[in-house]
Amino acid sequence: EALRSLMQTFPDPEAVKALVEAGARYVVVRYGEFDPPTAARVRAELVGVRELVPVFESGTDVVYAVVVGELMAARRV
């Protein structure tokens, strides 16, 4: 229940951190469920989130892989 509540702040850094700590491997963002300004804001904020890498897109849905540990170190190069 706490994780679900925290996800209301996604993509806030604490929400992303909680996903990583919970062991999430993928995150699906359904941009079509947001109003257009919110969808644009969330998309823009996710561009700078190193732990989430877009891997698939269908319509307004985007699947992000959760990148942690050694994979994050490799992305810094």
C-alpha positions as CSV (number, residue, x, y, z in Angstrom):
1,E,0.0,0.0,0.0
2,A,2.9,2.4,0.8
3,L,4.4,1.7,-2.6
4,R,1.2,2.4,-4.4
5,S,0.8,5.7,-2.5
6,L,4.3,6.7,-3.4
7,M,3.8,6.0,-7.1
8,Q,1.3,8.9,-7.1
9,T,4.4,11.1,-7.1
10,F,6.1,9.2,-10.0
11,P,8.6,10.1,-11.5
12,D,9.7,11.8,-8.3
13,P,13.2,10.5,-7.4
14,E,11.9,8.8,-4.2
15,A,9.3,6.9,-6.3
16,V,11.9,5.7,-8.7
17,K,14.2,4.7,-5.8
18,A,11.3,2.7,-4.3
19,L,10.8,0.9,-7.6
20,V,14.5,0.0,-7.8
21,E,14.5,-1.2,-4.1
22,A,11.4,-3.2,-4.7
23,G,13.1,-5.1,-7.5
24,A,11.0,-3.9,-10.3
25,R,12.4,-4.8,-13.7
26,Y,10.0,-2.9,-15.9
27,V,7.7,0.1,-15.5
28,V,4.8,0.7,-17.9
29,V,3.7,4.4,-18.2
30,R,0.3,4.8,-19.8
31,Y,0.6,8.4,-21.0
32,G,-2.9,8.3,-22.5
33,E,-4.3,8.2,-19.0
34,F,-2.8,11.6,-18.2
35,D,-4.1,14.9,-19.4
36,P,-1.8,16.2,-22.1
37,P,0.2,18.7,-20.0
38,T,0.8,16.1,-17.3
39,A,1.9,13.5,-19.9
40,A,4.3,16.0,-21.4
41,R,5.7,16.9,-18.0
42,V,6.2,13.2,-17.0
43,R,7.9,12.4,-20.4
44,A,10.2,15.4,-20.0
45,E,11.1,14.4,-16.4
46,L,11.8,10.8,-17.4
47,V,14.4,11.8,-20.0
48,G,16.8,12.6,-17.1
49,V,16.1,9.5,-15.1
50,R,19.1,7.2,-15.5
51,E,17.4,4.2,-13.8
52,L,14.6,4.0,-16.4
53,V,15.4,3.3,-20.0
54,P,12.6,3.2,-22.6
55,V,12.6,-0.3,-24.3
56,F,9.2,-0.5,-26.0
57,E,6.4,1.9,-27.1
58,S,2.9,1.1,-28.3
59,G,0.4,3.9,-28.9
60,T,0.7,6.1,-25.8
61,D,2.2,3.4,-23.6
62,V,5.9,3.2,-22.9
63,V,7.7,0.4,-21.2
64,Y,10.8,1.4,-19.3
65,A,13.4,-1.1,-18.1
66,V,14.7,-0.5,-14.6
67,V,18.5,-0.3,-14.9
68,V,20.5,-0.9,-11.7
69,G,23.9,-1.8,-10.4
70,E,26.5,-2.7,-13.0
71,L,24.2,-1.7,-15.9
72,M,23.9,1.8,-14.5
73,A,27.7,2.1,-14.3
74,A,28.0,1.0,-17.9
75,R,25.5,3.7,-19.0
76,R,27.7,6.4,-17.4
77,V,30.4,5.9,-20.0
